[in-house]
Amino acid sequence: RHLITFAIPLLIGNIFQQIYSMVDTMVVGYSLGDQAIAAIGATSALYAIIVNFAWGLNNGYAIVVTQRFGAHNFRGMRHSIAGMMMLNGGMTALLTVLSLVFLRPLLAFMNTPEAIFEDAYRYIAIICAGMLSTIAYNMFAGILRAMGNSRTPLYFLIFSSLLNIVLDVLFVTRLHQGVAGAALATVIAQTISAVLCGAYTLKYYGEYMPRRGHFAVPRETLMDLASAGIAMALMISVVD
């Protein structure tokens, strides 16, 4: 019963992370027509990879945090969370720069039609520029899950999904920002969910959070985190 109770919010949360793109497509398609739908659809695979990679990466990191938490090794757990933050920061910077630099060649490699190329590029470029929000939310959600709380991250995700609908309507139909407005709405909603999830984690689980001295993370801990995180991220990205 405990396993099912813990796992169901994970399943629902993974579905809701995909809803961002679905809502963008629906609002843009209703307001702007088939060409706008095609532009977002052309980037759906890239968007799914970003979401799945961030989700898998932090679920992998969380395995290490969970092991320390379950063993009541709270110093090791704080080192693990500090390492999780450091690796996420480095991964975010690397992926953001690489995606923005190689985005046009990648869309061309994917045979994106010329008629929708610029709209597709604007949409996914904004999503990639906001990758920090996606990874930050998944990091705090992973920390909460590592401590046995899988429901709270889901609540924040549901709230941000509903907010994304409101912002999509505002930016696309009222402010006439086109597909770029839909992408901006998604990034803003994800940013708010990351901030809320982070604030909740610090408020209710602050005693487990790392202090300055914990950021001198042992090499072994960093290797454990990187191994678990990257393996999980690649597995989920390839399978999905």
C-alpha positions in Angstrom: 0.0 0.0 0.0 2.8 2.4 0.9 4.6 1.7 -2.4 1.4 2.4 -4.4 0.6 5.5 -2.4 4.1 6.9 -3.1 4.2 5.9 -6.8 0.9 7.2 -8.0 1.8 10.9 -7.6 5.0 10.1 -9.6 3.0 8.7 -12.4 0.5 11.6 -12.4 3.3 14.2 -12.1 5.1 12.8 -15.2 1.8 13.1 -17.1 1.3 16.7 -16.0 4.8 17.7 -17.1 3.8 16.7 -20.6 0.6 18.7 -20.4 2.5 22.0 -20.7 3.2 21.3 -24.4 -0.3 19.9 -25.0 -2.0 23.0 -23.6 0.3 25.3 -25.7 -0.7 23.3 -28.8 -4.4 23.6 -28.0 -4.5 27.3 -27.2 -2.2 28.2 -30.1 -4.1 26.0 -32.5 -7.4 27.5 -31.6 -6.1 31.0 -31.8 -3.5 31.0 -34.6 -4.4 28.0 -36.8 -2.7 25.0 -38.3 0.7 26.5 -39.0 1.2 27.4 -35.4 0.2 23.9 -34.3 2.7 22.5 -36.8 5.4 24.8 -35.4 4.9 23.5 -31.8 4.4 19.9 -33.0 7.7 20.1 -34.8 9.5 20.7 -31.5 7.5 18.3 -29.3 10.2 15.6 -29.4 12.8 18.1 -28.3 10.5 19.3 -25.5 9.8 15.8 -24.3 13.6 15.1 -24.2 14.2 18.2 -22.0 11.4 17.3 -19.6 12.3 13.6 -19.4 16.0 14.3 -19.0 15.4 16.8 -16.1 12.9 14.4 -14.5 15.2 11.3 -14.8 18.3 13.2 -13.8 16.9 14.3 -10.5 15.1 11.0 -9.8 18.5 9.4 -10.1 20.2 12.0 -7.8 17.3 11.4 -5.3 18.2 7.7 -5.1 21.5 8.7 -3.4 19.8 11.2 -1.1 17.2 8.5 -0.2 19.9 6.0 0.7 21.6 8.5 3.1 18.2 9.6 4.5 17.1 6.0 5.1 20.4 5.2 6.8 20.0 8.3 9.1 23.3 9.5 7.7 22.3 13.1 7.7 25.7 14.6 7.1 26.1 12.4 4.1 22.5 13.3 3.0 23.4 17.1 3.2 26.5 16.4 1.2 24.4 14.6 -1.4 21.9 17.4 -1.6 24.7 19.9 -2.0 26.2 17.8 -4.8 22.8 17.5 -6.4 22.6 21.3 -6.5 26.1 21.6 -7.9 25.6 19.0 -10.6 22.2 20.5 -11.6 23.8 24.0 -11.9 26.6 22.7 -14.1 24.2 20.6 -16.2 21.8 23.5 -16.6 24.5 25.8 -17.9 25.9 23.2 -20.2 22.6 22.1 -21.7 21.3 25.6 -22.1 24.3 26.8 -23.9 24.6 23.7 -26.2 20.9 23.7 -27.0 20.8 27.4 -27.9 24.0 27.2 -30.0 23.0 24.1 -32.0 19.2 24.6 -32.1 19.0 25.8 -35.7 21.1 23.1 -37.1 19.2 20.5 -35.1 15.8 21.8 -36.4 17.2 21.7 -39.9 18.5 18.1 -39.3 15.0 17.2 -38.2 13.7 18.5 -41.6 11.6 21.2 -40.0 9.6 22.8 -42.9 10.8 26.2 -43.9 7.2 27.7 -43.6 7.2 27.0 -39.8 10.9 27.0 -39.1 11.1 30.4 -37.4 8.0 29.9 -35.3 9.4 26.5 -34.2 12.7 28.0 -33.4 11.2 30.8 -31.4 9.1 28.4 -29.4 11.8 25.9 -28.5 14.5 28.5 -28.0 12.4 30.1 -25.2 11.8 26.7 -23.6 15.5 26.0 -23.7 16.4 29.4 -22.3 14.1 28.6 -19.4 15.6 25.1 -18.7 16.8 26.3 -15.3 13.2 26.4 -14.1 12.5 22.9 -15.4 15.6 21.4 -13.7 15.1 23.5 -10.5 11.5 22.2 -10.0 12.6 18.6 -10.6 15.5 19.0 -8.2 13.3 20.2 -5.3 10.6 17.6 -6.2 13.4 14.9 -6.1 14.5 16.1 -2.7 11.0 15.9 -1.3 10.4 12.5 -2.8 13.7 11.3 -1.3 12.2 12.1 2.1 9.0 10.3 1.4 6.9 13.2 0.2 5.7 12.6 -3.3 2.3 14.4 -3.1 3.5 18.0 -2.5 5.5 18.3 -5.7 2.4 17.1 -7.6 0.2 19.8 -6.0 2.6 22.5 -7.2 2.8 20.9 -10.6 -1.0 20.8 -11.0 -1.2 24.4 -9.9 1.5 25.5 -12.4 -0.3 23.5 -15.2 -3.5 25.4 -14.5 -1.6 28.7 -14.4 0.0 27.8 -17.7 -3.5 27.7 -19.2 -4.3 31.1 -17.9 -1.0 32.6 -19.1 -1.4 30.9 -22.5 -4.7 32.6 -23.0 -3.3 35.9 -21.8 -0.2 35.9 -24.0 -1.6 34.3 -27.1 -5.2 35.6 -27.4 -5.0 38.9 -25.5 -1.4 40.1 -26.0 -1.0 38.5 -29.4 2.5 37.1 -28.8 2.0 34.1 -31.0 3.9 30.8 -30.4 6.6 32.8 -28.5 3.9 33.8 -26.0 2.9 30.2 -25.4 6.5 29.3 -24.7 6.9 32.2 -22.4 3.7 31.2 -20.5 5.2 27.7 -20.0 8.5 29.1 -18.7 6.8 31.5 -16.3 4.5 28.7 -15.0 7.4 26.4 -14.5 9.4 29.1 -12.7 6.6 29.7 -10.3 6.3 25.9 -9.6 10.1 25.7 -9.0 10.0 28.7 -6.6 7.0 27.4 -4.7 8.5 23.9 -4.4 11.8 25.3 -3.3 10.2 27.6 -0.7 8.2 24.7 0.7 11.3 22.5 0.9 13.3 25.1 2.7 10.5 25.9 5.1 9.4 22.3 6.1 12.6 20.4 5.5 15.2 23.1 6.2 16.9 21.1 8.9 18.0 18.6 6.2 19.3 21.2 3.8 23.1 21.7 3.4 25.0 24.4 5.0 28.1 26.1 3.6 30.5 23.4 4.8 28.5 20.7 3.1 29.3 22.0 -0.4 32.8 20.5 0.0 31.3 17.3 -1.5 33.4 14.2 -1.3 34.4 12.9 -4.8 32.8 9.6 -4.1 29.4 11.2 -3.4 29.7 13.2 -6.6 30.5 10.1 -8.6 27.5 8.3 -7.1 25.2 11.1 -7.9 26.5 11.5 -11.4 26.3 7.8 -12.1 22.7 7.4 -10.8 21.5 10.7 -12.3 22.8 10.4 -15.8 21.9 6.7 -16.1 18.3 7.4 -15.1 18.1 10.5 -17.4 19.4 8.6 -20.4 17.2 5.6 -19.8 14.0 7.7 -19.5 14.9 9.9 -22.4 15.6 6.9 -24.7 12.6 4.8 -23.6 10.1 7.7 -23.8 
